[in-house]
Amino acid sequence: MITVINGTNRKNNKTRIFADYCYQWLQTNSSEKVELIALEDLPHDWFFADMYDAKQQATSLAALQDKAILPAQKFVILSPEYNGGIPGALKLFIDAISIREYAANFKGKKAALIGIASGRAGNLRGCDQLTTILNHVGTQVMPNKLPISQIGGLLENDKITHQGTLDALHQQLEAFLAF
């Protein structure tokens, strides 16, 4: 199974457009089951002082973990640039699911990273930060990270219209399926 993760909880975020595109592309072009986790759609009942106690893990988070994290063998993680790194919500999500079934969540699995930015660097620093985190929990990260920059010029009516970006996404996802 492949799980696509939209790494921000900001409502109406543009990263979701790219995550939805990757999700749909993988559903069409892969024989594997594909799931989508969009952090903005998650209830926030798992963010509380005792969240690091496995016995008190929110049932909504445990259900999502059982459905889309534990059975996944591969992840496509899209992360917008927040202050030169990854969104705090993405790091918090990784921390929150790591209190239960720590090794089974990410160890021995593979990930592709796609950085999203309105600026010029496509969140390459954030992808490096996320690589370090994922390597620490045992995930093999595909060496070719895809930075997507200046997204304001790539979208029309919340659709990716820039052909070069679509081509780059296709190449990245094809390489990931072979990874």
Buried (B, 14 or more C-beta within 10 A) or exposed (E): BBBBBBBBBBEEBBBBBBBBBBBEBBBEEBEEEBBBBBBBEBEEEBBEEEBEEEEEBBEEBBEBBEBBBBEBEBBBBBBBBBEEBBBEBBBBBBEBBBBBBEEBBBEEBBBBBBBBBEEEBBBBBBBBBBBEBBEEBBBBBBEEBBBBBBBEEBBEEEEBEBEEBBEBBEEBBEBBBEB
